[in-house]
């Protein structure tokens, strides 16, 4: 309540008309009167308050009451403004958080696009993938059949096999995501807060991953010892490192039961992945003289073998490609690689 506009002063009722001295300016009467203790007793109290001899104290009391009312009104409005809304949505960022810039939004969108494209191309359709609502919606739009949306009330992502760890998912589960639920990273995209990691659910100990690596090195060394397997130098190094998905040596063993093979190369490791991000494709020569079979017939027999080996967890595809100036049969198994 602000100050009232000034009004022209009127002479007091007991002033004489010819008085040379001007009448003193008085504060205007309020538009309403603050009721005092005697306001309920009738008009006697009002007449006493309007008597000239008591006009000064009345004005001072009115001013004090008006000031008190203004303070109470301002304090009440401020208090109401500070009461949080119980029904409104929670803020996405804390009060001290920095606003998101357009560059950050573009980086997040680019990383999300790459991650979704990789999942649609590389991940088996039999895999249950957990993700935030935006990623799950885009995966469903791209034709991925099995996703689980992680909302703020979700307790854990354990029913799934892979978790798309965006910034929202990392904030939701905190350190438990990497230390308890999904410690294995098989691919990652972007950097900083825009980084998106494709994590694999793993309930075992890290010692199990080390033991699995040693087991792969042992079995792959046996492949190299097979006289029906010819391996180029690069492929030999990859087998000895233990970085090859174990499903590929199993396929090689199945092929060599009837025909010899020549391995050109292994590839298709998840971008930015960790130790569990394995090589999931291999290139085989289409013409092996020791097989005593035409290249077309040789390739067709291998492809029929792959179709016979097909199961939900063993999705393999093959295609003829040109690599280094020669035709090769590229065989790829879908992510994720099996863990012990």
N, C-alpha and C positions, 0 to 999 in steps of 0.2 A: 504494500500500500504506500504510494508515494505521497509527497506533500500536496496539500490542497492549493488551488490557485488563489492568489491574493484577491481580496475584496475591498471595495471602497469603505473607508471608516465612516461610521455614523455617529453624531453627537450623542452623548449619554442623555438619559431621560431627565436628569436633574440639572443639566447644564443650562445656563441662561443663554438666550439667543444672542445677546450682544457681547458675549465673552470674546476678547481679542485673542486669547491663546487657543491654538488648534487642539482638537480632541486627540488623545493618544490612540495609535493604531492598536487594535485588539485582534487576537487570533480568531479566525472564523469558527463558528460553532460546528461540530461534527455532524455529518448527515444522520447519525444515530447516536444515542446516548448509551454508554456502557453502564449497565444497571449496577447500582450500589446496594448496600445492605438495606436501605430504606426505600427502595423503589417499589416494593410491593405494598406499602402502607398508604398509598393514595397520593394526592397532589401536594401535600404539605411539604414533603421532602423536596420536590421539584421547585417549589417557590423559594425555599431557602437557598437552593443552589443557584438560582438566578438573581439573588439579591446582589447589589453592587459591591457591598463590602466583602463578599466571599467569592467574587469572580476570579481573582488571581489564583487561589488554591485550586479551584475547580479546573481552570485551564491547565494547571500543572498536572493535576491528576489525569485529565483526559489525554494530555500528551504522553504521559508515562504508560497509560493503558494502550494507547494506539501503538506506541513503540514496541511494547510487549507483544501485542497481537501480531505485528509485522514480523518480529523475530520468530514467534511460534509458527506462523504460516510458512516462512522461509525454511525453518528447520524441518517442518513436516514434509515439505516438498522435497527437500534434499534426502530425507530419510526414505521416502517412497522411491526416489530414483535409485537408491542403493539396494533396495530389496530385489534379489534375483528372481527372474521368472522361472516358475517351476514347470511350466508347460512348454516353454520355448526350446528349440533344438540347442544342444550343447555347442559351444564354439569349437571350430575346427582347430584353432591354434590358440595357445596361451596368450595372455595379455602382453607378455614380454617378447613373444616371438616376432621375428622379422617378417615383413610382408613378402609374399611370393612374387618374384619378378617374372617378366615375360620370358626371359632367357631360361629360368628354372622350369617354367611350365613347358617350354619347347623341349628342353632336355628330358623331362619326364615323359612327354608324349613320344619322343623318338625312341627312348629305351623300351617303353611299353610296346611300341609297334614291332621292334626287333624281337623282343621276347615272345610275343604272341605268334609271330611268323615262325620262329624257331620251334615252338611247341607244335604248331599245326603241321610242320614238315617232318619233325624228328621224333615226336613222342608217340608211343603206341596208343591206339584208340581204346585199348583195354585198361589204360592207366587212369586212376582217379586223381584229379588235380584240384588242390585247394587254392583259392585266390580271393582277392578282394572283389567287391561287386562289379567294379568297372572292368577288370581283367576277365572275370568270369563271363560277363555279358559279351565281350568282344570274342572270346573263345567260342561261346555258343553261336554267335553270329557267323563265325568262320567254319562251323560244322563240327567242332569238337564235342563228343557226345556226353562225357562224364566229368562234371565239375562239381565242386562243393564250395559254396559262397561262405566266406568267413566274415561274420558280422561281429560287432563289438561284444555281443553276449556269448560268442563261441568260446568254449573253454579250451579246446586244443584242436590241432589238425590231424590227429593220429589216425583217423580212419582212411586218410588219403595216402598216396604213394609219393606224390610230388607237391611241393608248396611253392607258389610264385611269391617270393618275398619282396614285395614293394615296400616303400617307406611306411605306408599305412599298416601293413602286416608286421613289420619290424617294431613299430611303435605299440602295436596291440599286444604282442607276445614278449617283447623285450629280449633279454639275454636267453630266455628259455628256448627260443626258436633255434638258436645255434648250438646250445649246450645240451638240450634235452630232446627236442622233437625232431629236428632235421639238421644234423650237423654236417651233412655231406652236400657240397656244392658241385653240380654237374655242368652248370653254365651260368654266365652272368653277362649283363648288358648295362652300359652307362657307367657313371661314376658319381661319387658324392651322395647326396640325398636322393638323386634320381636313379641310383643304382638299383637294378632288379636282379635278384639271384633266383635261379631255379634250384631249389633244395630238395634232397631226397630224404624221406623218413627213414630213420635207422635207429633201432632200439638197442643194438649191440654196443660193445666197447670199441674204442679206437684200436685196441690190440687186435681185434678181429679183422679190421681192415688191413693191418700190417701182415697178418697171417695169410689173408687172401691174396695179397700181392706176391708173397713168396710162393704160394701154391700156383699162381699163374705162371711165374717164372719157371717152375719145375715142369709143368705140363707143356709149356711152349717149347722148352728145350727138347722134350720128347718129339714134338712135331719136327723140329730141325733134324733130329736123328733119323727120321723116316726116309728111307731111300726113294720113295715114290713122291717126295716133295722137293721141288726145286725152288729156291728162295733167292731173290735179288738182295744185294747188300743192304739197302735201306730197310727192306722188310725184315731181314735178319736182326738188325739192331732193334727194331720195334718189338719183335718177339722176345728178345732177351731182356728188354726193359720191363716186361710184365704189364705194359700199357694197352694190350689188346683185349677187347671184350672176349670173355671165355666162350661165347657162343660161336665165334668165328673159327677157332681151332677145332671145335666139335664138328663144324661143317666140313672142315678140311679132312678130318679123320673119316667122315662118312663118304666123302668123294673118293679118297684114296683106297677105300675098300674095293673099288672097281677100276678107277682110272687114276693115273698120276696127275699131279697139278703143278703149275708154276706160278708162284705168288710174286706179283709185281710190287705191290705197295699196300699199306694200311693207312686209313685216313678217317676223317669225320669225328674228330674229338670236339667235345662241346667247348664253345668259346668262353674263355675266362673261367673254366672249371678247375676243380681241385684234383687231388689224387684219385678220386673215384670217377673222374671224367675220362672214359676209356675210348680207344679207337674202335668205332662200330662199323666200319666198312673196309672191304678189301677188294683189290683188283686182281683178277686171275687172267692169265693169258688164254686167248681163245683157241690157239693152235699149239698143241703139245704133240710133238712127233711120236713120243713114246706111247701115246694113247692109241695110235693107229686108227684114228677116227677123223672124219672131216670136221672142220671147225664148226660148221652149222649144227651138225649132229651132236658134237661134243657139248656145245652150249645148251642145246635143247635138253639133253639128258640131265645136265646140272640143274636147269630150271625145273624140270619135273621132280627132281630130288628135293628141291626147296619147297615145292608145293606139298609134297608128301610129308615134309617135316613141320608143316605149319601148325602151330597151336597159338592160343591167345597170348601167351607170354613170350612167344618166339616168332615175332613178325619179321619176316625177311623179304626184301625186294631185290630185284636184279634188273640190270639194263646194260646194253652194249654201248660203250663210250669210247672215245679216242683219247688216249693218254700217252703223251710223249711220242706221238706219231704212230702208235700201234693201237689196234683194237683190243679192248679188254672187256671182261665181264665184271661189272661192279656189283658186288653183293653187300647189302646193308641191313643191319638189324636195328630195330627201333629202340629209342631211349625209354626208360633208363636201363643201364646195365645191372645185372643181378648182383646183389650184395650178399655176403655170407650171413 
